[in-house]
Amino acid sequence: MEAKINIYESITARVIAGLETDGLAWFRPWAANGYGPINHTTGRAYKGFNVFWLNTVCAEQGYEDNEWLTFNQAKAIGATLKKGERAKDRHQHVIFWMLSFKHEDKWYSAAQLKKMGIPQSGCPKAWNMRSFYVFNIAQFEDLTAKRPAVEGVTDFVPIEEAKKIYAQFDKRPSLSHGGDRAYYMPSAHHVQMPEPSKFVTADDYYKTLFHELTHSTGHADLLSRKGVAEVNTFGSDNYSEEELVAELGSEFLVGITGINPKDNESNSQAYINGWISRLKESDPKTIVYASQHAQKAVEFILKADAEATV
């Protein structure tokens, strides 16, 4: 038991140390859409937080292709939005920083100042964050992906030590494979996963499974965490905190089994940083709190004297 406690403490400390890390971009470790999000009209890859967020929304909504565009871009190419499709309700937004100039108590872009005939010199300037909504190409009647779909990437070989985690979990959820999403369904106590052959490596498959198994421990009849036992909207504080618990639980189980997913540490850190940024209070205490719940979840999975309530 002492070795497991050291793993928990070591991983939590590493995550806290990485909270200020810049330039990390979470990628989805199974093949579906060429991985990183791009703008459909320009072909440019999104960067920074936008990579994490669009990857997350893509997985959450089950979009097959990770290609996005604004409403104005769609209008410019004559694309037809499907009836009832929206971006705001699905939190489909991107952010960017723009250098702005203040003139008579209002902020303007460099282009706006030029159009107004006002020189930039003498105007206070600052970097301001702007955001706007984007649509996935699946929300349009007549758009197809510019990137070819990625087929299965590995000849899947089960890892016995990791396989045992699911097999010996006596409160394990049912498990099935297919589709393009990995998720836990509390109402059915069920985990859905993409086909194992879709993952970059077998290690990535099991890490993703560990993430969903950690979610499953939050069921109302098990450890009853708010992020699972209650109805939560995508992106809410409870939802975000539960994602931290699940990712830390996955990290703990990765450490315990000794598997080695592709770029695991940086990818997990990017995922955690992304959800941390969604919370109103994003500091190391949030991670410590989440790690405590994650440790209880892992001990529950491993039958290590975990109690039935948190």
N, C-alpha and C positions, 0 to 999 in steps of 0.2 A: 504493500500500500504506500510506503514511503516514496518509492520510485515514481508512482503515479502523481503524488502530490508535487514532487519536484517538476514533473512535466507541466502540470497546470501552472505553477508559479513561473516557470521559465518562459512558457509561451505567452502568458499574460504580460510579463515584463517586456518581452520583445515587441508585442503589439503596442504597448504604451510608448515605448521608445520610438516607434515608427509613426506615431500619430501626426507628426509634423513633416513627414516625408512628402516631397513634391514629385510630380511627374510619374506617379504610378497609375496605370490604367488597367482595370479589371477586365479580363477576357473570359468568355464562356468556354469551358473546357470540353465542349463537344461540337462536332461539325454540324453546321446547319446553313450558314449564310455567309461564309467567308470571314466570320468572326467580327472584326471591328466595324462600327457604324460609319457609313459614308453619306454624304449628301448626294441624292440621286441625280440632280441636275448638273452639279459641278464636278462630281467624282472625288471631291476632297474628303479626307478622313477627318472626323471630329477628334478633338483633343481634350485632355484634362478631365474634369468632372463629367463632361458631356459623354465621354467614352463609357465610364461606369454607368451613368444614368440611362443612356439609350440601350446599352446591353441589358440592363436590368429590366427596363420596360419591355424590350423585345422578348425576353424570356417570360416575363409575367403575362404578356398578352398572347404569347404563342405565335408571334409573327415568324414566318419562314425566312424572310429576307431583312437584313439590317440596313435598309436604305431609306432615307428620310428626305423630306422637303417641306418648305413652308407653303402656306396657302397661296401666297403671291407667286411663288415659283411654279406651283401646280397650275395656277391660272394662266401663267405666261406660256406654258406648253400645251394648254388646252386639255388638261387631265380632268376627269369627271369623278368627283368625290361620291362614294357610295352613300345612299340615303341613311341618315341617322349617325354617320360617323363624325366623331369629334376628337379633338386633341386635348382640350382642357380637362375633361373628365378622367382621362387616363394619365394625367400628369406628364404628357409628352412635351417637354420643353427643353430648350438648350440655353446656356448662358454664355455671354461673352463680355469682355471688358473693352470699353471705348473711351478714348481720350476726349474729354468734353471741355468746353470753354464757357466761362460764366460772363454773361453780358446783361446788364440791367436786371439782375436777380433771376435770370433764367439760364439754363444750360443748353449749349448748342454743340453740334459736331463741327469738325473743321470744314466739311462741305457746306453746312448750313451757313457758317460765318462767311465763307467765300461768296455764297449766293447773295447774302445780305450786304456784301461790300464792306464788311467789318474786319480789320486786321486782327490777327491772333495776338500780336504783341499788346500788352496792357490788359489782356483778359486773364483772370485767374483760371488755372486749369487743374483738372483732376481726372483720375481714372474712375469711371462709374460702371457698375455692373448693369447690363441689360439682359433681358430674357425675352424669348419669343417661342411660340408653339410650333411644333413640327408634326407632320403626318407621316406614317409609314406607308410605303407603296401599296401594301395590302388593303389599305382603306380606299383605294381608287378602283374604278371599274376597268381602267384601260392602261395600267402601268405594269411593266414586268421588270424583273431585276436586271441590272447591267452586268452583275457578276454572276458567273456560273455557280450553281449549287455545289457544295462540297459533299461528296459521298462519304461512306464509312472510311475511317482512317487507320484502323488497327485490327489485327487479328486478335481478338480478345482472349486472354488467358487468365482465368480466375486466380486471385491471390488468396491462398488458403487462410492466412492469418486474418485478413480483412473480411473474408467471407464468413468467418466464425462470428464476427461481431453481430451480424444480422441473425445468423442461425441460432445463437444462444440467447438472444434477447426475447425473454418469454412474453413480453407485452408488445412484441413487434407488430407493426402495421402490415397489412397485406401489401404485396409488391407486384407491379406489372410494368411492362416495357412497351414503348411505342410513342410516336409523336415527337415533338420538338421541345418539350418542356420537362423540367424536373420540379415536382411540387408535392406537398403533403396535403391531403384532404381530410380535415378533422371529422367531418360528418360521417365519413365512411372508414375512418382510421386506415387510410390507404396512401401509399406512396406511388407516384407515377414517375418513371424514368425514361429517357431516350434509350434506344437500343445500345447495349454495351459496345458494339462495334463502332458507334458514332463518336466515342470519346478518343481524345488524343492518345491517352494511355489507359491501361487498366487501373493504374493508381488514381487517375483523375475520376474514373467511374466511381471508385469506392469513396473518394473524398466527397463527391457530390451526394452519394447515398448517405454518408455519415451526416452531412448537413441536414438532409431530410429526416433522418432518424432522430436527430436532436430535436427538430421541430415536433416530431410525433410525441415526445415525452411531455410536451406542454398541454396535451389533451386534458379536458376537464376531469376525466376519470383517473388521470395519472398525476403529473406534477402541477397541473392547472395553472399555467402561466397566462397572463392577460393577453399576450400577443397571439395565443392560439385558442384558448378557451372562450374568449369573447370575440364578437364580430368587430373587425378593425378594417379601416379603409387603407388601401395601398398608399404607403408613404407617410402614414400617421406615426406619432411617437411610439405607440405600442408596437406597431408593425416594424418600425425601424429597430427598436430595442430587441425584438424577437429575432430579427435577422442577425444582429450582433451575437446573441446567444447561440444561434444555430451555427454560425461560422466559427465561433470559438470552440463549440463542442466538436465540430468537424476537425479543427486543428488539434484538439486534445487527442482525438481518436487516431488521427494521422500519426501523432507522436507516439502513441501507445503501440500501434501496429507496426510502425517503422516503414510505412510505404512512402513513396517519393513522387508525388504528382508534379507535372511540368510547371516550373517556375512557381512552386507552391507558396513560398514565403511572400514574394512580392505581389502575387496575385491575390492572396488572402488579405494582405495588408491593404491593398487597393480597395477591395470589397468592403472591408471594415471601415476604412477612412470615408468611403462614399456614404455609407449609412450613418456614420457619426455626423457627417456634415448635414444630414437631414434633421438631426435632433436640435431642440432648442438649447439644450445644455450639453455641449460637446467638449468634454474634458476627460482626463484619465479616470476620474471616479466612475464615469459611465461604463468604461471598459471593465473596471474592477467589479462593479455591480453585475454586469453581464457575465463576467467570468465565473462568478459565484453560482449563478443559475446554470451556466454551461457545465460546470463541474458536477453539480447535482444531477444534471441530465445524463452526463456520461456515466456517472456511478450508478444511476438507475438502469441504464442500458447494460452495464457490466455486472449488475446485481451486487454492487458494492455497498450494501447497507444504506441505500438511498431511502429517504422517507417519502411518503406518498404525497406530501404537500410541501410547498416552498414557503 
